Amino acid sequence: MYYGNVKACDIANGPGVRVSLFVSGCRHHCKGCFNRETWAFDYGSEFTDAVREQILTYLQPAYVQGFSLLGGEPFEPENQRELVGLLREIKAQFPKKDVWCYTGYLYDVDLQEGGRVYGKDTKEMLSYIDVLVDGPFVEAEKDLSLIFRGSRNQRVIELKTGKYLYT
C-alpha cells in the first residue's frame, strides 16, 4: 500500500487534534476532488513498518484526540489488507482515542456483506472505526458550511450507535 501524507497535527478531519493518514488509490474519481493525486495506487510513498511506528508515536500525546483515515480511498480492497492491521494496533495501544474514516463508499450498501468492496477484512476494519463519513463527494452538493464533510449527500455516522452526526 502507498500513502500520500501523514499529518501529525490535523484539526480539519474530525474533532480535536488528530493524526491523519491519507492513503493512495481510489476508483471513485469524484469530480472536484480535493486530493486527485491520491487516485493512483502508487502515488506517494510505500507504507512501511517505520511509517506505522511514526503514526503510533504521533498518537502518544494526551492532547491528540484520535486518528483519521482518508484518501484516496481506505476501503479499496488493496488498502483494507494493510489498514486493518494498523487500526487493530491503534485501538490496542490507544483504546480511548477515537478513529474517524472517510470513504466514498456507502456504509449500508458497499461495506456490508455482499457489498461492492466487502472482503475478508471489512468487518474487522469497521469494528475499529468510531465515526464513518460515507458517500462520494458530489460537486453539485458541495457546501462549505458543512462540518467534517464536503457535500450534502455525505453522512457522518457514529458506528457504535448508528446515529448520524452533524446533520
Secondary structure, DSSP 8 states (H G I E B T S, - for coil): -EEEEEEEEESSSSSSEEEEEEE---S---TT-TTGGGGSTT-SEE--HHHHHHHHHHT-STTEEEEEEESS-TTSHHHHHHHHHHHHHHHHH-TTSEEEEE-SS-TTTTSSTTSTT--TTHHHHHHT-SEEEES---GGGB-TTSSS-SBTT-EEEETTTTEEE--
